[in-house]
Amino acid sequence: MKLSFIIPVLNERESLNQLYAEIVANCAYHTYELIFIDDGSTDGSYEVLEKIASRDSNLKIIRFRRNFGKAAALQAGFNLAGGDVIFTMDADLQDNPREIPSFLAKLDEGYDLVSGWKKQRHDPLHKVLPSKLFNYVTARTFKLKLRDYNCGFKAYRHPLEKELTLYGEMHRYIPALAHSLGYRVGELAVEHRARQFGSSKYGIERYLRGFFDLLTVKMITQYIKSPLYLFGRIGIVSSFFGVLITMYLAVLKLFWGHPLSNRPLLFLGILLILGGLQFISLGLISELIINRSRQGGEGQISIAETKNIEDPKQIDRAEHG
């Protein structure tokens, strides 16, 4: 069995040699490839990876010209990976490669994707509490009960990774995307080690971006083929209540002679009708767009150089081919 490891890197030079050694030590009886994506590091991470790659041709490097984000890094790795099982890990040593055999055993139970669950987290409270809320809301939204959607340590059975299209903060919703495609998703409790080097690269703004991406994923997993079902329902409900309000006011005017010029309810009824018609129109326009173009993107990434990769065009061929 060939294992592929996809590891985004952003200013983690102190941890890279140890991470490489630990992964290789836990790949006994398997061939492997390690794909490191340097996502705009400025601390010399690329130079450290170059030295490792000069000793091990199984290590491949993709270097972005600037920071494009974790989703773009994972997408580039997915497009290049050629393993039977694909692992994604963070480069900060908080994921323990000793868990690799446990992931493989869990996949053998019939799962297509196994997501790590950081049962005992070594993070400050201001990160743990929002994460718990995020996981609760996400699990309820997509009806997939996982306790840790955002754990970067995951194992995928090929070809699941080839069917994912990631951008923005959508890497947080990979289990939901896989579940929507019909793949079987499982969870595995993993060790979460305390950070040894550097600091977290994420701030509070990621939660706002994550909320918008939650709406995006909900849209593309349930309404991508027929957006009119979503906008049409909203439009019909809005128009229905608008019509009820205007009919009520019409009865008051016709049978009891109540004036309408000073009734705010009239304007609410008109607003609901017009808003409902606009939502229905938006649904119809969305249907036309969907039929013209089945997928969209966020723009192309720009790769400065690669190492031990014969054909760099492989990286984005799946996306643009």
KELO-628827 format. One line per field, with one value per atom (N, C-alpha, C, CB): atom name; z, y, x. Coordinates in steps of 0.02 Angstrom, whole numbers. Glycine has a CB too. Layout:
BEGIN
atom <- CA,...
c3 <- Z,...
c2 <- Y,...
c1 <- X,...
END
This chain:
BEGIN
atom <- N,CA,C,CB,N,CA,C,CB,N,CA,C,CB,N,CA,C,CB,N,CA,C,CB,N,CA,C,CB,N,CA,C,CB,N,CA,C,CB,N,CA,C,CB,N,CA,C,CB,N,CA,C,CB,N,CA,C,CB,N,CA,C,CB,N,CA,C,CB,N,CA,C,CB,N,CA,C,CB,N,CA,C,CB,N,CA,C,CB,N,CA,C,CB,N,CA,C,CB,N,CA,C,CB,N,CA,C,CB,N,CA,C,CB,N,CA,C,CB,N,CA,C,CB,N,CA,C,CB,N,CA,C,CB,N,CA,C,CB,N,CA,C,CB,N,CA,C,CB,N,CA,C,CB,N,CA,C,CB,N,CA,C,CB,N,CA,C,CB,N,CA,C,CB,N,CA,C,CB,N,CA,C,CB,N,CA,C,CB,N,CA,C,CB,N,CA,C,CB,N,CA,C,CB,N,CA,C,CB,N,CA,C,CB,N,CA,C,CB,N,CA,C,CB,N,CA,C,CB,N,CA,C,CB,N,CA,C,CB,N,CA,C,CB,N,CA,C,CB,N,CA,C,CB,N,CA,C,CB,N,CA,C,CB,N,CA,C,CB,N,CA,C,CB,N,CA,C,CB,N,CA,C,CB,N,CA,C,CB,N,CA,C,CB,N,CA,C,CB,N,CA,C,CB,N,CA,C,CB,N,CA,C,CB,N,CA,C,CB,N,CA,C,CB,N,CA,C,CB,N,CA,C,CB,N,CA,C,CB,N,CA,C,CB,N,CA,C,CB,N,CA,C,CB,N,CA,C,CB,N,CA,C,CB,N,CA,C,CB,N,CA,C,CB,N,CA,C,CB,N,CA,C,CB,N,CA,C,CB,N,CA,C,CB,N,CA,C,CB,N,CA,C,CB,N,CA,C,CB,N,CA,C,CB,N,CA,C,CB,N,CA,C,CB,N,CA,C,CB,N,CA,C,CB,N,CA,C,CB,N,CA,C,CB,N,CA,C,CB,N,CA,C,CB,N,CA,C,CB,N,CA,C,CB,N,CA,C,CB,N,CA,C,CB,N,CA,C,CB,N,CA,C,CB,N,CA,C,CB,N,CA,C,CB,N,CA,C,CB,N,CA,C,CB,N,CA,C,CB,N,CA,C,CB,N,CA,C,CB,N,CA,C,CB,N,CA,C,CB,N,CA,C,CB,N,CA,C,CB,N,CA,C,CB,N,CA,C,CB,N,CA,C,CB,N,CA,C,CB,N,CA,C,CB,N,CA,C,CB,N,CA,C,CB,N,CA,C,CB,N,CA,C,CB,N,CA,C,CB,N,CA,C,CB,N,CA,C,CB,N,CA,C,CB,N,CA,C,CB,N,CA,C,CB,N,CA,C,CB,N,CA,C,CB,N,CA,C,CB,N,CA,C,CB,N,CA,C,CB,N,CA,C,CB,N,CA,C,CB,N,CA,C,CB,N,CA,C,CB,N,CA,C,CB,N,CA,C,CB,N,CA,C,CB,N,CA,C,CB,N,CA,C,CB,N,CA,C,CB,N,CA,C,CB,N,CA,C,CB,N,CA,C,CB,N,CA,C,CB,N,CA,C,CB,N,CA,C,CB,N,CA,C,CB,N,CA,C,CB,N,CA,C,CB,N,CA,C,CB,N,CA,C,CB,N,CA,C,CB,N,CA,C,CB,N,CA,C,CB,N,CA,C,CB,N,CA,C,CB,N,CA,C,CB,N,CA,C,CB,N,CA,C,CB,N,CA,C,CB,N,CA,C,CB,N,CA,C,CB,N,CA,C,CB,N,CA,C,CB,N,CA,C,CB,N,CA,C,CB,N,CA,C,CB,N,CA,C,CB,N,CA,C,CB,N,CA,C,CB,N,CA,C,CB,N,CA,C,CB,N,CA,C,CB,N,CA,C,CB,N,CA,C,CB,N,CA,C,CB,N,CA,C,CB,N,CA,C,CB,N,CA,C,CB,N,CA,C,CB,N,CA,C,CB,N,CA,C,CB,N,CA,C,CB,N,CA,C,CB,N,CA,C,CB,N,CA,C,CB,N,CA,C,CB,N,CA,C,CB,N,CA,C,CB,N,CA,C,CB,N,CA,C,CB,N,CA,C,CB,N,CA,C,CB,N,CA,C,CB,N,CA,C,CB,N,CA,C,CB,N,CA,C,CB,N,CA,C,CB,N,CA,C,CB,N,CA,C,CB,N,CA,C,CB,N,CA,C,CB,N,CA,C,CB,N,CA,C,CB,N,CA,C,CB,N,CA,C,CB,N,CA,C,CB,N,CA,C,CB,N,CA,C,CB,N,CA,C,CB,N,CA,C,CB,N,CA,C,CB,N,CA,C,CB,N,CA,C,CB,N,CA,C,CB,N,CA,C,CB,N,CA,C,CB,N,CA,C,CB,N,CA,C,CB,N,CA,C,CB,N,CA,C,CB,N,CA,C,CB,N,CA,C,CB,N,CA,C,CB,N,CA,C,CB,N,CA,C,CB,N,CA,C,CB,N,CA,C,CB,N,CA,C,CB,N,CA,C,CB,N,CA,C,CB,N,CA,C,CB,N,CA,C,CB,N,CA,C,CB,N,CA,C,CB,N,CA,C,CB,N,CA,C,CB,N,CA,C,CB,N,CA,C,CB,N,CA,C,CB,N,CA,C,CB,N,CA,C,CB,N,CA,C,CB,N,CA,C,CB,N,CA,C,CB,N,CA,C,CB,N,CA,C,CB,N,CA,C,CB,N,CA,C,CB,N,CA,C,CB,N,CA,C,CB,N,CA,C,CB,N,CA,C,CB,N,CA,C,CB,N,CA,C,CB,N,CA,C,CB,N,CA,C,CB,N,CA,C,CB,N,CA,C,CB,N,CA,C,CB,N,CA,C,CB,N,CA,C,CB,N,CA,C,CB,N,CA,C,CB,N,CA,C,CB,N,CA,C,CB,N,CA,C,CB,N,CA,C,CB,N,CA,C,CB,N,CA,C,CB,N,CA,C,CB,N,CA,C,CB,N,CA,C,CB,N,CA,C,CB,N,CA,C,CB,N,CA,C,CB,N,CA,C,CB,N,CA,C,CB,N,CA,C,CB,N,CA,C,CB,N,CA,C,CB,N,CA,C,CB,N,CA,C,CB,N,CA,C,CB,N,CA,C,CB,N,CA,C,CB,N,CA,C,CB,N,CA,C,CB,N,CA,C,CB,N,CA,C,CB,N,CA,C,CB,N,CA,C,CB,N,CA,C,CB,N,CA,C,CB,N,CA,C,CB,N,CA,C,CB,N,CA,C,CB,N,CA,C,CB,N,CA,C,CB,N,CA,C,CB,N,CA,C,CB,N,CA,C,CB,N,CA,C,CB,N,CA,C,CB,N,CA,C,CB,N,CA,C,CB,N,CA,C,CB,N,CA,C,CB,N,CA,C,CB,N,CA,C,CB,N,CA,C,CB,N,CA,C,CB,N,CA,C,CB,N,CA,C,CB,N,CA,C,CB,N,CA,C,CB,N,CA,C,CB,N,CA,C,CB,N,CA,C,CB,N,CA,C,CB,N,CA,C,CB,N,CA,C,CB,N,CA,C,CB
c3 <- 0,0,0,61,-41,-44,-4,-117,40,81,57,155,50,33,93,-30,109,164,136,218,149,125,186,86,186,246,227,282,239,228,280,233,257,300,296,281,354,357,418,362,404,456,513,485,494,543,536,534,523,509,566,493,628,685,691,749,665,675,616,688,560,499,500,440,525,527,573,550,631,677,648,744,616,586,532,558,489,435,464,392,515,545,577,597,610,643,592,688,538,488,456,434,436,403,451,380,515,563,572,630,557,566,500,600,448,383,367,328,417,406,362,473,317,272,219,312,213,162,123,194,59,22,37,-55,28,48,3,121,4,-24,24,-97,33,75,32,132,33,-7,41,-53,44,86,43,122,64,28,69,14,46,79,60,61,107,93,109,133,77,85,148,87,170,230,219,249,273,270,321,283,353,405,385,466,320,297,296,340,302,300,235,310,180,115,110,58,137,135,176,161,232,272,232,339,200,159,101,134,71,16,38,-12,96,121,132,186,158,168,101,210,53,-13,-50,-55,-36,-69,-45,-55,13,39,25,114,14,5,-53,70,-107,-167,-158,-227,-104,-90,-62,-42,-45,-19,-77,36,-86,-139,-108,-186,-141,-114,-165,-93,-143,-182,-144,-194,-178,-145,-177,-148,-139,-164,-162,-123,-207,-207,-147,-272,-121,-61,-24,-79,32,71,39,142,17,-14,32,-78,90,137,136,122,191,199,148,269,130,82,14,73,-8,-72,-68,-91,-10,-2,-5,64,30,28,-42,78,-77,-145,-191,-173,-186,-227,-210,-217,-146,-126,-149,-52,-144,-167,-242,-152,-280,-352,-371,-386,-329,-344,-314,-319,-259,-222,-264,-159,-255,-293,-250,-342,-185,-140,-138,-71,-109,-98,-38,-86,10,68,74,133,85,90,160,37,191,257,250,305,289,296,369,275,378,445,447,463,508,518,528,578,517,521,588,467,637,700,754,726,735,780,831,816,827,873,854,876,791,768,776,693,805,819,766,889,726,673,699,634,764,791,782,865,766,755,686,765,642,573,570,534,606,603,627,645,676,701,647,764,609,554,502,522,484,434,458,418,522,549,546,620,560,558,487,588,439,369,349,323,376,360,386,388,431,455,404,521,348,295,285,310,319,311,251,375,220,166,190,112,245,275,351,253,382,455,478,481,519,545,617,539,633,701,748,704,811,865,921,890,931,983,1050,969,1080,1141,1199,1160,1206,1257,1221,1305,1218,1180,1223,1150,1191,1224,1192,1219,1197,1169,1223,1106,1218,1267,1262,1256,1317,1321,1267,1389,1247,1197,1128,1193,1119,1057,1065,1035,1125,1136,1134,1202,1169,1173,1105,1220,1065,998,954,962,963,924,942,936,1006,1026,996,1103,996,966,892,980,859,787,771,761,809,795,808,839,859,873,816,940,795,742,676,732,660,598,598,587,653,657,649,724,679,672,601,722,571,504,451,485,456,404,425,384,486,511,507,471,524,528,596,468,640,709,715,756,715,729,785,665,827,882,866,942,809,793,717,826,686,613,592,590,634,614,626,650,651,661,594,699,588,524,509,523,560,551,525,618,461,430,383,392,370,322,272,358,208,153,112,109,93,47,-25,61,-67,-137,-170,-176,-212,-242,-212,-315,-149,-119,-127,-45,-116,-117,-185,-97,-239,-306,-320,-357,-279,-290,-249,-273,-212,-171,-207,-104,-200,-226,-167,-285,-146,-86,-102,-37,-66,-69,-7,-134,4,64,127,63,171,233,230,294,169,162,184,91,199,226,292,234,327,391,382,428,322,310,265,278,261,219,237,223,301,317,291,392,297,272,196,293,161,89,68,60,102,86,101,126,157,176,124,245,98,48,-17,34,-31,-91,-82,-112,-21,-9,21,-71,38,69,143,60,170,240,282,251,330,370,442,367,469,538,577,540,641,686,730,730,745,785,836,740,900,951,942,1022,940,928,982,858,990,1037,1009,1054,1049,1028,1072,1035,1042,1081,1087,1048,1141,1151,1099,1223,1076,1026,1056,1001,1018,1041,1014,1021,953,920,891,865,885,851,886,781,848,875,823,897,845,800,746,840,686,629,618,565,663,652,706,654,684,729,734,707,769,781,716,831,665,603,566,558,582,547,562,565,621,637,594,711,578,533,463,531,439,373,373,352,428,433,431,496,460,459,388,503,350,280,239,249,253,216,236,227,298,318,274,392,263,219,148,219,126,58,51,41,100,97,101,153,143,147,79,201,46,-20,-72,-42,-75,-129,-116,-138,-53,-40,-47,29,-37,-40,-96,25,-120,-170,-233,-139,-242,-299,-365,-295,-365,-427,-439,-426,-386,-393,-343,-385,-353,-306,-301,-325,-351,-349,-290,-414,-269,-213,-149,-202,-142,-83,-89,-72,-143,-150,-164,-207,-200,-214,-151,-262,-105,-42,-2,-1,3,39,6,42,-61,-98,-90,-170,-92,-86,-16,-101,36,104,114,156,89,96,59,70,-2,-41,-11,-113,17,47,105,72,150,206,183,258,130,102,74,48,39,11,67,-35,120,176,208,228,217,248,204,260,139,94,88,25,89,86,150,77,206,269,268,328,243,239,188,222,134,83,111,22,152,183,230,222,269,314,276,357,219,179,146,126,117,79,123,36,180,220,281,244,304,363,350,421,291,272,309,281,336,371,321,408,338,293,294,313,238,233,229,172,217,207,269,186,328,390,422,439,382,408,387,383,432,415,392,475,413,393,317,426,284,212,179,187,204,175,188,203,247,260,211,332,198,151,81,148,58,-9,-11,-28,44,47,44,111,80,80,11,131,-24,-91,-140,-117,-139,-185,-168,-181,-103,-83,-104,-9,-97,-118,-193,-100,-232,-305,-323,-340,-286,-299,-283,-259,-228,-211,-264,-143,-289,-342,-405,-358,-422,-480,-470,-492,-409,-395,-404,-324,-382,-392,-465,-358,-506,-577,-611,-611,-592,-620,-599,-597,-536,-512,-552,-437,-568,-609,-677,-618,-707,-771,-765,-799,-711,-701,-690,-641,-648,-635,-699,-584,-742,-804,-853,-837,-844,-886,-861,-891,-797,-768,-706,-753,-704,-648,-588,-670,-597,-541,-548,-535,-491,-490,-448,-464,-446,-408,-381,-450,-347,-315,-351,-243,-405,-438,-433,-408,-477,-479,-428,-549,-402,-360,-404,-307,-377,-415,-379,-423,-410,-380,-405,-397,-358,-376,-402,-316,-369,-389,-356,-373,-381,-354,-348,-398,-311,-301,-305,-234,-344,-352,-382,-286,-422,-458,-532,-435,-568,-639,-681,-665,-667,-707,-661,-749,-650,-605,-625,-601,-689,-711,-680,-787,-651,-617,-561,-589,-531,-470,-481,-443,-538,-550,-610,-558,-635,-694,-678,-720,-618,-599,-594,-533,-575,-565,-631,-518,-677,-737,-800,-747,-790,-848,-864,-837
c2 <- -60,0,62,0,110,173,226,196,260,313,381,303,428,497,541,522,585,632,703,623,740,809,855,821,898,937,1010,909,1053,1125,1152,1163,1199,1227,1303,1201,1335,1408,1425,1441,1440,1461,1409,1529,1348,1294,1262,1241,1299,1271,1228,1327,1246,1209,1139,1247,1127,1063,1015,1074,1037,997,935,1040,940,881,827,900,847,798,767,831,809,783,732,840,748,702,636,734,638,577,535,595,567,530,497,576,531,502,441,553,448,392,333,414,346,292,254,320,284,252,228,299,223,199,130,248,91,25,-17,-11,-55,-101,-65,-146,0,38,83,80,90,143,209,128,264,327,384,342,438,501,556,512,605,662,724,670,756,817,875,811,916,976,1036,986,1074,1135,1195,1136,1231,1291,1348,1307,1366,1415,1486,1398,1507,1575,1585,1621,1535,1542,1593,1474,1627,1678,1665,1748,1606,1591,1541,1566,1524,1475,1404,1478,1395,1327,1292,1330,1328,1297,1271,1347,1307,1285,1221,1340,1216,1154,1096,1162,1107,1054,1034,1076,1082,1067,1019,1132,1030,986,915,1014,909,843,810,846,848,821,798,873,829,808,739,860,717,651,599,656,622,575,599,570,562,582,570,544,537,528,591,470,640,703,752,731,778,825,892,798,945,1012,1054,1046,1087,1138,1204,1120,1254,1318,1371,1338,1399,1454,1519,1460,1565,1630,1673,1666,1661,1697,1652,1765,1676,1637,1636,1665,1576,1568,1534,1528,1509,1479,1403,1501,1374,1301,1263,1282,1289,1254,1248,1290,1302,1300,1252,1370,1251,1205,1132,1219,1117,1048,1029,1040,1076,1061,1044,1120,1082,1068,999,1122,982,916,860,913,869,818,805,840,858,851,811,919,815,782,713,824,700,637,576,638,523,462,401,453,410,353,319,376,259,222,252,147,277,312,378,269,431,498,524,546,547,578,653,548,691,762,775,806,816,830,903,783,930,996,987,1033,1040,1037,1059,1079,1071,1100,1047,1147,983,927,913,941,947,932,868,990,848,783,732,786,675,624,570,594,562,511,440,516,428,361,337,359,384,367,337,428,338,315,244,318,195,127,125,79,166,168,193,212,244,269,215,331,179,126,71,97,54,3,27,-14,91,118,118,189,135,132,61,158,11,-58,-80,-104,-40,-55,-36,-19,-8,9,83,-21,125,197,222,233,275,307,367,329,397,453,445,522,450,448,515,388,549,615,609,665,641,639,678,667,658,692,707,650,770,790,788,862,729,719,761,645,763,805,859,762,919,972,1012,1019,1030,1073,1142,1042,1173,1240,1284,1237,1350,1395,1394,1467,1416,1413,1455,1437,1511,1554,1521,1621,1466,1428,1367,1406,1338,1277,1289,1245,1342,1355,1371,1412,1418,1429,1367,1485,1325,1263,1216,1230,1211,1168,1192,1165,1258,1286,1273,1362,1282,1269,1197,1286,1150,1079,1061,1036,1090,1076,1101,1110,1163,1192,1154,1267,1137,1102,1033,1096,997,930,933,898,983,990,1010,1040,1053,1078,1023,1134,981,930,861,929,855,790,736,770,755,708,719,718,671,680,667,633,720,718,768,733,751,796,844,756,835,880,884,854,925,934,964,979,1007,1048,1016,1113,955,922,911,854,932,927,857,973,813,745,701,717,683,643,593,689,539,488,477,422,476,470,408,534,373,318,344,259,331,352,319,334,354,419,477,416,471,524,592,510,597,663,696,655,657,686,719,631,705,732,795,680,818,877,939,869,994,1059,1108,1083,1129,1170,1240,1138,1288,1358,1392,1393,1454,1490,1453,1501,1440,1402,1333,1442,1309,1248,1185,1241,1188,1129,1108,1143,1155,1138,1092,1201,1090,1053,992,1098,969,911,850,892,833,776,785,764,847,859,852,929,877,870,797,908,758,687,651,655,668,638,652,663,714,732,694,807,670,631,557,640,538,468,427,437,457,421,409,458,355,339,373,261,412,453,428,528,419,396,444,326,430,473,431,517,457,421,469,390,450,491,489,467,547,551,593,581,582,622,691,588,741,810,837,855,843,863,939,837,961,1033,1059,1048,1121,1152,1163,1219,1142,1149,1213,1089,1231,1287,1334,1262,1398,1447,1460,1424,1486,1503,1489,1578,1489,1475,1529,1472,1507,1553,1579,1519,1561,1579,1629,1517,1678,1728,1721,1797,1767,1764,1773,1818,1805,1818,1754,1864,1699,1637,1612,1583,1630,1607,1641,1619,1705,1740,1710,1815,1699,1668,1598,1665,1562,1495,1493,1462,1544,1547,1555,1604,1600,1609,1547,1669,1513,1451,1396,1428,1397,1349,1357,1357,1420,1432,1409,1507,1421,1400,1324,1424,1288,1215,1188,1185,1218,1198,1206,1238,1260,1274,1224,1345,1212,1169,1095,1181,1075,1005,986,987,1035,1018,1052,1036,1109,1146,1163,1210,1133,1151,1133,1116,1078,1057,1095,983,1116,1151,1207,1102,1262,1319,1349,1373,1337,1363,1332,1349,1270,1240,1281,1168,1310,1351,1420,1358,1456,1525,1526,1560,1474,1471,1462,1416,1421,1410,1475,1354,1509,1572,1622,1601,1625,1671,1657,1670,1593,1575,1592,1500,1576,1591,1666,1562,1704,1777,1805,1809,1783,1808,1788,1783,1727,1703,1748,1631,1764,1808,1879,1809,1901,1967,1971,1984,1919,1917,1914,1856,1875,1872,1941,1822,1976,2043,2091,2071,2092,2139,2120,2139,2056,2035,2057,1958,2050,2071,2146,2054,2186,2258,2276,2292,2238,2251,2240,2206,2188,2174,2231,2108,2255,2311,2374,2327,2384,2444,2438,2455,2380,2372,2368,2310,2333,2320,2366,2249,2394,2437,2508,2406,2518,2584,2610,2631,2565,2586,2617,2527,2673,2702,2660,2775,2659,2619,2662,2575,2726,2768,2773,2838,2763,2769,2700,2814,2647,2580,2552,2533,2549,2519,2447,2522,2414,2344,2338,2316,2390,2389,2385,2452,2426,2426,2360,2485,2330,2264,2212,2242,2213,2165,2173,2173,2236,2248,2226,2324,2241,2221,2146,2249,2109,2036,2007,2006,2036,2012,2025,2046,2086,2103,2063,2178,2056,2016,1944,2020,1916,1847,1838,1826,1885,1881,1886,1937,1927,1933,1868,1991,1835,1772,1719,1747,1717,1669,1685,1670,1749,1769,1750,1844,1760,1741,1666,1762,1627,1554,1535,1520,1567,1553,1572,1589,1631,1652,1604,1724,1581,1533,1468,1519,1447,1386,1395,1369,1453,1466,1464,1533,1494,1495,1424,1540,1385,1317,1276,1284,1286,1249,1272,1254,1332,1356,1335,1432,1332,1316,1275,1379,1214,1169,1182,1099,1213,1226,1295,1173,1325,1389,1383,1445,1437,1437,1506,1413,1510,1572,1606,1559,1578,1606,1556,1673,1562,1516,1534,1513,1482,1494,1500,1438,1530,1540,1504,1616,1454,1413,1437,1338,1451,1477,1423,1512,1366,1312,1247,1328,1191,1126,1086,1089,1031,988,916,1003,875,804,790,768,837,829,833,883,778,775,822,705,823,864,910,819,971,1017,1031,1082,1021,1035,987,1030,931,884,919,825,969,998,1029,1051,1063,1094,1065,1168,1009,979,957,921,928,904,961,866,1020,1076,1109,1127,1113,1152,1108,1201,1042,999,982,937
c1 <- 42,0,44,-48,26,63,26,74,62,33,58,50,12,29,14,-10,61,53,53,108,1,-5,0,-73,51,66,76,128,27,37,87,-30,128,180,178,250,176,181,224,110,287,334,339,313,360,367,436,312,488,554,582,603,568,596,568,583,509,476,484,403,508,505,548,524,609,653,624,722,600,570,507,555,465,403,419,361,467,486,510,542,553,581,525,634,478,424,378,385,363,318,351,300,414,449,454,519,466,472,407,495,351,286,255,238,296,271,300,290,313,341,295,354,325,289,247,245,256,219,267,162,255,289,254,290,288,259,284,276,246,268,245,239,288,272,268,323,211,200,194,137,246,245,227,314,179,159,181,82,231,255,209,330,166,113,136,49,191,215,257,158,294,336,391,367,409,462,517,432,516,565,618,529,621,670,644,730,579,551,567,475,564,577,649,564,696,765,775,812,740,743,715,705,658,628,672,559,706,751,806,782,834,887,862,916,801,773,759,707,733,717,779,680,836,899,921,954,896,914,860,925,798,742,699,700,702,664,589,689,569,498,465,487,507,480,473,526,413,399,379,342,399,386,349,452,297,263,271,186,296,307,263,381,217,175,214,110,198,231,212,215,153,130,83,96,57,11,-58,6,-80,-146,-196,-139,-174,-220,-217,-289,-241,-236,-278,-259,-336,-378,-343,-445,-311,-275,-216,-251,-182,-125,-148,-89,-203,-229,-252,-286,-284,-308,-250,-347,-195,-136,-108,-82,-107,-83,-128,-76,-194,-241,-232,-313,-223,-216,-153,-215,-102,-38,-33,19,-67,-58,-75,-101,-35,-45,-51,10,-63,-66,-133,-48,-133,-196,-233,-182,-195,-223,-187,-215,-224,-196,-207,-229,-154,-157,-147,-104,-184,-170,-150,-231,-99,-73,-51,-15,-51,-21,54,-53,92,165,192,195,149,172,187,121,187,202,147,267,91,37,1,-13,5,-21,35,-45,20,70,68,59,122,122,115,186,123,112,40,131,-5,-75,-88,-119,-37,-48,-76,18,-47,-77,-149,-35,-166,-236,-283,-241,-261,-303,-313,-270,-260,-266,-313,-197,-309,-355,-427,-335,-438,-506,-533,-507,-491,-512,-532,-456,-497,-512,-580,-459,-610,-677,-731,-690,-710,-758,-768,-822,-729,-736,-695,-714,-719,-683,-643,-732,-666,-631,-634,-662,-575,-572,-543,-528,-581,-561,-539,-619,-483,-457,-502,-387,-501,-538,-489,-599,-474,-427,-463,-398,-465,-504,-478,-504,-412,-380,-340,-335,-367,-336,-287,-388,-231,-182,-184,-110,-242,-252,-283,-298,-274,-305,-381,-279,-413,-486,-520,-509,-488,-520,-521,-484,-484,-488,-534,-419,-534,-572,-647,-553,-670,-742,-774,-756,-744,-773,-771,-736,-720,-716,-772,-648,-790,-845,-911,-851,-921,-982,-983,-986,-926,-921,-939,-851,-911,-923,-996,-878,-1027,-1097,-1142,-1118,-1131,-1172,-1162,-1155,-1100,-1086,-1117,-1010,-1112,-1141,-1217,-1123,-1249,-1321,-1341,-1348,-1301,-1317,-1314,-1270,-1262,-1252,-1273,-1179,-1300,-1325,-1272,-1387,-1211,-1155,-1122,-1103,-1131,-1108,-1034,-1147,-995,-923,-908,-880,-860,-844,-788,-825,-755,-699,-691,-633,-732,-728,-661,-785,-633,-577,-509,-580,-506,-442,-409,-452,-346,-311,-286,-253,-286,-261,-317,-231,-314,-367,-335,-416,-371,-350,-406,-331,-389,-436,-420,-436,-471,-460,-469,-510,-419,-423,-484,-358,-523,-510,-550,-525,-570,-611,-579,-622,-514,-480,-484,-407,-492,-495,-562,-482,-612,-679,-692,-731,-642,-651,-626,-615,-662,-640,-642,-686,-583,-577,-555,-528,-583,-562,-588,-587,-565,-586,-566,-662,-614,-602,-637,-627,-648,-688,-654,-709,-588,-554,-585,-480,-617,-649,-710,-669,-736,-798,-788,-850,-726,-712,-754,-638,-763,-807,-878,-808,-904,-972,-975,-996,-924,-922,-920,-862,-877,-872,-938,-815,-969,-1033,-1087,-1056,-1086,-1137,-1128,-1133,-1067,-1053,-1069,-981,-1087,-1104,-1049,-1126,-993,-938,-952,-871,-924,-934,-879,-932,-900,-854,-854,-875,-793,-785,-740,-756,-733,-695,-649,-742,-591,-542,-511,-487,-512,-480,-405,-500,-374,-302,-269,-287,-204,-165,-153,-98,-164,-151,-94,-215,-36,23,26,87,57,67,115,93,103,147,216,117,268,337,370,377,351,384,332,431,350,309,243,295,195,129,76,127,14,-42,-47,-108,-66,-70,-141,-46,-187,-257,-280,-302,-318,-347,-422,-328,-452,-525,-564,-545,-533,-570,-587,-529,-552,-567,-637,-517,-665,-732,-785,-747,-773,-820,-816,-805,-755,-748,-778,-674,-767,-794,-870,-770,-903,-976,-1001,-1002,-970,-991,-979,-954,-923,-910,-958,-838,-982,-1034,-1096,-1052,-1116,-1173,-1159,-1192,-1097,-1078,-1082,-1007,-1053,-1053,-1124,-1010,-1166,-1236,-1270,-1273,-1254,-1283,-1260,-1266,-1195,-1169,-1181,-1095,-1193,-1205,-1279,-1181,-1324,-1395,-1433,-1427,-1408,-1447,-1407,-1473,-1349,-1307,-1342,-1240,-1380,-1412,-1477,-1426,-1510,-1574,-1579,-1633,-1544,-1548,-1618,-1500,-1659,-1727,-1766,-1764,-1748,-1782,-1771,-1757,-1712,-1698,-1730,-1623,-1712,-1737,-1812,-1700,-1837,-1908,-1950,-1922,-1926,-1962,-1966,-1929,-1909,-1908,-1956,-1837,-1953,-1996,-2069,-1978,-2087,-2158,-2184,-2168,-2145,-2167,-2174,-2116,-2125,-2128,-2189,-2064,-2199,-2256,-2322,-2252,-2326,-2387,-2409,-2378,-2362,-2379,-2394,-2323,-2360,-2375,-2445,-2325,-2466,-2533,-2585,-2542,-2572,-2619,-2629,-2595,-2573,-2577,-2617,-2507,-2603,-2638,-2712,-2604,-2728,-2799,-2835,-2805,-2803,-2833,-2847,-2786,-2799,-2808,-2862,-2743,-2866,-2917,-2987,-2906,-2995,-3060,-3079,-3058,-3029,-3042,-3064,-2980,-3033,-3049,-3117,-2995,-3132,-3193,-3256,-3188,-3250,-3310,-3317,-3309,-3264,-3268,-3240,-3229,-3214,-3191,-3131,-3246,-3090,-3029,-2980,-2996,-2950,-2899,-2836,-2883,-2800,-2738,-2675,-2742,-2682,-2623,-2579,-2645,-2609,-2570,-2557,-2606,-2560,-2551,-2483,-2607,-2433,-2368,-2374,-2322,-2428,-2438,-2444,-2500,-2471,-2478,-2409,-2515,-2363,-2296,-2260,-2255,-2274,-2244,-2270,-2258,-2335,-2363,-2334,-2438,-2329,-2300,-2227,-2305,-2190,-2119,-2111,-2087,-2153,-2148,-2164,-2196,-2213,-2230,-2172,-2294,-2147,-2092,-2029,-2076,-2015,-1957,-1964,-1946,-2024,-2036,-2025,-2105,-2050,-2041,-1967,-2080,-1930,-1858,-1821,-1828,-1840,-1808,-1822,-1832,-1884,-1900,-1860,-1976,-1854,-1814,-1741,-1820,-1715,-1646,-1636,-1627,-1685,-1680,-1678,-1738,-1720,-1721,-1655,-1779,-1629,-1564,-1509,-1547,-1511,-1461,-1465,-1472,-1526,-1534,-1500,-1608,-1508,-1476,-1399,-1498,-1373,-1301,-1274,-1283,-1309,-1288,-1286,-1334,-1333,-1334,-1280,-1402,-1255,-1201,-1132,-1204,-1125,-1060,-1071,-1018,-1048,-1061,-1018,-1052,-959,-916,-885,-862,-868,-833,-771,-878,-732,-670,-656,-613,-599,-580,-522,-562,-499,-440,-384,-420,-335,-280,-227,-251,-194,-137,-75,-128,-22,39,96,56,125,178,245,167,290,355,402,387,404,448,427,521,451,435,500,384,497,555,533,590,569,555,487,560,462,399,413,346,402,420,378,415,314,268,228,220,251,215,144,252,126,58,8,54,34,-11,-49,27,-18,-44,-113,3,-122,-187,-223,-179,-198,-231,-301,-191,-309,-375,-425,-372,-401,-447,-465,-416,-416,-428,-434,-372,-424,-428,-499,-389
END
